[in-house]
């Protein structure tokens, strides 16, 4: 997967950054050497200049950016054209917005209320499809969070980063089939 990057601010793609396997395994992706981006040192103006080949690539990028910076990501709003093609997509911090009033104050619930996880965070990234270049362009990016960000020891607890490797899943299934109780796995 290649993430095109535009340093000039115009429609020309200057260089491409290869962030496929590197995004999954490493936080350091060096733009200076091999066309890679160092995700931990990106500023908002650099991100606003980026272009992507698909919505999925952009989501993977923003999700990795969120993991490095200590927040979880989710897709929020999106828009479609008349022929049902996606033309814009918004990604937000998972703490964006607030829980609906009917779910906050319902006293007749049969089970206990879950913890409040939405704090009105305004961090977001919005992309739009550029018809002339055929790429997805970042049109809005806000990186201001109104909540504490997660320490790197707890990244795996965030919803968008809770993933298991195929090998771990296979080992878990084998242990379960051999009779080991779930609580001991």
C-alpha angles and dihedrals in degrees: 000000000000125000109204114217126202113201096173098059093234131104096271118103106228103187138342127237120214107218105154109107091012092060091056097046110026140040092203113080108162116214094188098063115033103005094275128139123232097224096194093058100044116124125207094258091055091050092049089058095054125110128197134200095223143007090249092056090050091050091050090050095049091044091054090045088052092049092052092048096043108255138104123240135215137175112254122173131358139178133220133202124236091272091052097255115143108248101172137016133188124211118193142180108271088240091063117122129007136273112264116264094240090059095044100053105031105128095178095071119135093215135042121276116258120236118276108259101170119078104167094264112181099203109126146145123210126192131192131194112249108212094198097054098028090228136113111251127201105239101170131025127171120174101180113121123191094201137060116279120230123260115244091251090067102044091111090061094062114099100237092046098047099111133141125209117244090245092055092049091049092049090049091052092049092050090049092049091050090059103261109145117245092242090060096050 
